[in-house]
């Protein structure tokens, strides 16, 4: 279900997995539980805060996420990062979640930048494919537990091993 929007994954949980609650209730309960977990311990990737600050000092940033709006806002608030993003988009705000291009296209629209002039930083196959399908250049920092698919690997322009490597120089090859 990685990359699916909340309407997509909650419907999947109801129709395919067989949870008896309606999709809207499944979604509400998952969000409620994640909010509680995030308030106890925020699961940020190592170096995330520093990487956002480095990039925001140079470029306007947008966030194109498969997470629910409530979770995006909570994470940015708890991490102290909200002010660094000029635009944020939840896949629940567009027609289709990742790997569709919808969430990235909407982020570019809100930033008022052509998708072809954007670079996306991603850690998952659905995210890499979503950004590439939107016409963006893709910097991948694959999650160690979820290696990129062969299809996603072909869509990557730059691959890094950690957020510590994510700086202005990482984007130089994209120019």
N, C-alpha and C positions, 0 to 999 in steps of 0.2 A: 504494500500500500504506500510505499515511500513515494512522495511527490504528489499524491492525490490531495485534492482539496477536501475540506471537512465535509461538504455535502457528498462528495464521492466516497470517502472512506467510511463515513457513518452509514451510508446506504449499503456499501459492501458488507460491513459488519452485520447489518440486519438481514440482507437478502442472501448472502453467500455463507457467512460464518454461522448465521442462524440465531443471533441474539434477538430475544423476543421484543425488547423495547423498540419504539419507533426511532428512526435515524436521528431525529432532532434531540431526543432524550439521550441517546448514546453520545452524541456530540457534546451536549451540555455536561454530562458526567465526566467525560474524558477531560474537557477543559477545566472543570472544577478540580479534578485530581491533579492535573499538571500545574495549575496555579498554586496549589498547596505545596507541591514538591519544589517548584521554583522559588517559593518564598523561603523554604528551608535551605535549599542549595541550588544555585543557578548552574546548570550544566554547560558552561561556555567552553569552547575549545581553548586550549592553552594559547595565549598571545592574542586573543580576539580583541580585547579592549585596545591594546597598543596598536594593532594593525588598523583598526577603524580610525583611530586618531591620526595615524600616519597618513592614511589615504585621504581623510577628510581635510587635512591641511593642504592638499593639492587639488582635489576634485570634488564636485558635488556628488554625494552618495545617495543611492537608492537601495531599497531592500525589496527583494522579490521572494516571498516566502510561502511555503505550503502550510505554515502554521495559521491558526485562527487569529483574527485581529486582536482579540483580548490577550492572547499569549504574546504576540509580537509587541504590543504596547507594554505589557508587564515586563518582559525581558529587557526591552530597551530602557525602561524606567529603572529597574533594579540594577542594571549594569552601568547606569549613568551615561548611556549612549544616544538617547533620543535626539539630542540637539545636533548630532553629527549627520543625521539623515534628512535630506531635503524631500524625500518621498519614500513612503513605505506602502507595499501592496501585499495583501493576503490573497492566496489563490481562491478563497471563498468569495472574493469580490469580482472575480472574472468567471467566464463561462466554464473553462476547463483548467484543471491543475496540471502540474508538471507530469510528463514531459512535453505537454503542449506549450507553445510559446506565449500563451495569453498573459501570464503574470509578468513576464519580462517586457512584453510589449507595453503593458499598462504602466510599468515602472518607468520606462523610457518616455512615454507620453507625459507622465506627471513631472518628470524632470525637464521636459521640453527639449529633449535631445533625440536625434535620429538613432534608432537601434544600432545601426552600423558604426556609430561613433561611440558606442558603449562597450565596456568590458565587464564581464561577469566573473565573480569568484564563486566557485562551487565545490562541493565535497561529495556529490552523489551523481549517479548515472542519470536519473530523471532530471536533475538540475542542469547538468552539462548539456543534455539534449534540448531542454527547454530554452536555454540561453542561445545555443547554436541555431536552433530553429527560428529564433527571433532575429537572427542576423548579427548577433553580438560575437565579439571575440571572447574566448573562454580561458580563464586561468583556473586550473583544477588543483585542489589540495585534497586528494581522496582520503576518505575516512578509512583508517586501517582495518576496521571490521567489515567494510563494504567496498571491496575493490570495484573499480569502474568496469562496466561491460565493454566488450570489444567495440560495439557501436559508439559508445560514449568516448572511448579512447581516441577514436578517429576524429572526434569533434573538438578535442582539446588543442588549444594553441600553445599554452605553457603549462607545465605540470611542476608543482612545488611539493616539497615534503612536509612543510609546516608553515604556519602563519608567520613565523619569524622571518621567513624569506619573502613575505609579501610586502614589497615597498615599491618605490618609483622605478627602480631598476627592473623589477619583474615585468613591468608593463612596457619597457623600452623596446622589446622585440615585437610588440604589437603595433608600433607606430608605422 
